Amino acid sequence: MLTRVCTRLRNKKSLTWTAAKKKIPKRPGIYEYIERKRNGKNDTRYIGRSKNLDRRLHEHLQPGRRERQYANRKLQAIPLKNLRVKWFETKRPKKYEGNVISCYKKIFRDVPEFNRIRGTHK
């Protein structure tokens, strides 16, 4: 059975990065980066959590910041015109992040590509 948070995140409409960057709240939540491919297919690239969604979503895409982190380097390599994002506000994002990643693993038979490097989601 899918968790309620996973279902709500999956059902949210994704926005282009340019449309989303001014709408992102400064609240805690779970977020998802999606890459739109040439064939029109969307691939979830990364799922994360933050106490401040606005700060964290912008931080991922800032060159020079946290470049040592695998996910940041990979996300920065995606052209912004192909990058989409969606988020779900929750008071306890740390509690739900693992559940959402596990839910995506059940649905798609794999975890998002940029979450794999941690080694916690195989």
C-alpha positions, 0 to 999 in steps of 0.5 A: 500500500502506498503511503499517503505522502508518497501518493500526494507527492506523485499526484502533484503537478510538476513545474518547470524550474523557472515557474517554480523558483518563486513559488517554493515555500520556506517551509519543511517538506519533501521535494522531487527533481524530474528531468524531462527527456527529448522523447517527452518522458519524465525521469525522477532524478532525486528525492530529498527533504529539507526544513526550508524547501526554498533554500534547499532547492536553490542550493542544489543548483548553485554552482560552486556550492556543495559541488562535492556532492554527487547529486548536486553535480548531476543536477547542475548538469541538467539544462534548466529548461529540462528540469522540473520540480515538485514538492510536498509540505510536511512538518516532519520531512525526515520521517517521510523521506525514506518512505517516499523513496521506498514507495518509488522503488516499489512503483518503478522497481528502482530508486531515483538515480541520484539517490543511489550513491548514498548506498542506503537505497539499493 
